[in-house]
Amino acid sequence: MAFVSELKRWGDNAGVTRIETWAAVLVVGAAGGVYGLLTSTFPVPSVSLAMDAIYLVLGLGAPAALIMAIVSAWRDRARIASRAATARVAAAARGLRWSSVISIAFAFTCFAACSGTQGQGTILRADPPGFWGLAAWFELPLLIALLLPAVFGTVAHLLGRAALAGVAIASLALVFVAAVVTALIGLNTALTLDAPPGAHNAGTAAIANLLSLGSLALFTPYLLALVSSLAARKSARPT
């Protein structure tokens, strides 16, 4: 027990239990994904082996970072519950915004990591328009859906409306639909025998959108905290 207590204390001091830490990690991973896609689809010289290494590590480690962010989010819910009602609403909305940053960065990092950028640059460069054209259709619906819980949660915080917090919860269904539908369409594209190389790689990358279903577990604790906090704040008002 003493070891576990010390480990938790170290984690708090090092910041690894804070959701902002994992947001920073995944944003760096997404930046590496942008770098990897650009250097793989266009004749842009590689900056350094170090950048390639960072991109590869963060691309492969993105699921682990998301899991750690989910753990941090559920721990955050307990910390939020200990605050006053008004502070709980603000903290829950803030957590939703960080969750959207993490989820969007995670989705893009996984998409880039599964696009064939590692060692297959010549394949992607054979058909850049085909890749980027389909990549937009495969990723934008998911990225927009991952932004909605933060948007509705923030509006619910600013207006103090529990109904809008309910809309934020309902928006998780859009995340589910966007992740599953784009992944299935991507799978169908990847399996098409005569698909151009760019389309094939974009379809293969879109299959990774299924991993974004894990973001539902990241949003949930903050959405629950937001709904309960708005309800508590409403009941505390004098009638």
Secondary structure by P-SEA (a helix, b strand, c coil): caaaaaaaaaaaaaccccaaaaaaaaaaaaaaaaaaaaaaacccccccaaaaaaaaaaaaaaaaaaaaaaaaaaaaaaaaaaccaaaaaaaaaaaaaaaaaaaaaaaaaaaaaaccccccaaaaaacaaaaaaaaaaacaaaaaaaaaaaaaaaaaaaaccaaaaaaaaaaaaaaaaaaaaaaaaaaaaaacccccaaaaaaaaaaccccccccccccaaaaaaaaaaaaaaaaaaccc
